[in-house]
Amino acid sequence: METLSSLNCLLILLCFCLSTVTVGEDAILFCQLIGTAERLTRVTWQRRTHKSSTNENIFVIIPDGKAESVNGFGDRIEFVGNTKEYNGTVRMKNVTSLDHQIYTCIFNIFPSGPFEKEINLNINYTSYQTTESTQYRNIILLSKKCN
């Protein structure tokens, strides 16, 4: 009978943090890949509206830490993670009601391929809310087939 230590499996944890923020605050979209030493080739952030089925790229991070905002986000998104730690966390500055969308964090690693997780950003629209974010920590276990 095989023990767990003798199985040749790749198990990866993708952690993320959901935030509820008030209009005008910065939102931290936390996304980190844990449990791999494979080569990171890119982290991509995408978004889609709740009514759409199509994702659009909004931010790309390469392993040397260089990051590029695409599709009109400009300086509103900044990389605050660390690629050496497989941390693709970004900060979205000055959120508006239009930012209430679904965001996808995609880690591309070689040779296993992409791992992704959707994050729903919730927005408080009332101005009398506190400016402190409410965060919910989640851990998702992803696995590839065992050999």
N, C-alpha and C positions, 0 to 999 in steps of 0.2 A: 504494500500500500504506500502510495506516494505521500510525502508530507508537504506542507505548504512551502517549505524552504526549497524543495526540489522541483517545484513547478516553475517553468520558464514563462512567466507572465509579466506583462507590463501593466502596472496599476498606477494611475495618475489621479491626484486630487486636484480639482479645479475649485478654488475658493473664490467667493465673491461677496460683496456687501451691497445690499440694497439700501438706498437712502430715500427719505422723504424730505424734501427741502422746500423752503418758502421762496417765492418769486424774488429774484434779486440776490439770493445766496449763491455760493459756489457748491457744486455737487461733486463729491468724490466717488468715482466709479471704480471700486476695488476689484481687481482680478489677478489671481496668482496661480501659477501651475506648480504643484508640489509633487515630489517623488520621482523625478527623472533627471538623468544626466545627459540626455540626448541633446543634440545641437539645435538651439533655437534659431530659426531662420527669419521669423517675422511675427509681430503681434499686430493684428488688424482690429480696429473698432468699427462697427457698422451700426446703423440705426434704421428703423422703419416705424411708420405710424401705426396706430392700432387698427387702422382701416386698410392697410396695405399688406401685401404678402411679399413685397420686394425690399430687400436690404440694399442700402447704399453705403459705400465706404465713407468714413468721416475722418479717420486718423490711422496712420501707419507708423509703426515703431520697428526699427531694425536693430540687430543685436549690439551694435556699438553705441546704442542709446540715442541715435539720431531719430527725430520724429518729424512727421509732416502732416499737417492738417489739410484735408481735401474737401471739396464740395461746399465751399463757402463758409467754413467754420473759422478760418483765420486764427486769431490769437485766443479765441474763446476756449479752446481745449489745449491743455498742456500735459505733458508726460511727467508724472511725479513718482513713477515706480523705478525699478532697477532690473535691467535685463539679465544681469549676472545672477539674480535671485529669481528669475522667471516671473517677475512682478510687472504686469502691464497696466498698473493703476494710472488713471488719468483724472484730471480736475477739469470740470466744465464750469467756466466762470459766468457769473451773473445770469443764472437760469431764468427763462421766461416760461410762460404757459405753453409755448410752442415746443418746449423741450420735453414735455410729458409724452415720451415715446419708449419704444423697446430698443435697447442697445445690446449688441452682441460683441463679446470679446472672443477673438479667435487666436489661439496659439498655434503656429505652424512649427512643428519640430520634425527633425529628420533622424531616423527614417519612418517614424510612426505616423506622421501626417498631422492633420489639424484636429484640435480639440477646442470646442466652443461652448459658451453658455450665454443664454439670454438674460438680460437684466432689465426690469421694468422700473423706470425712474418715475416716482410719484412726486407731484408738485402741490404744495399748499398755495392756494390762491388768495387767501385772506391776509390782509396786512397786519392784523393784530396777533398773528401767530408768533411764537417765540422764534428767534433766529437759530436756535439749536437744532441740528439735524437728528432725526430718529433713524437708527441704523439697525438692520437685522442681519446677523452673520449666518451664512449658510455654507455648507461644505458639500460638494457633489463628488461622488466617486465614479470615475470613468474607467473602463477597462478595455483592453484589446484582447483578442483571442489568445489563448495559451497555445504554445507549440507542443 
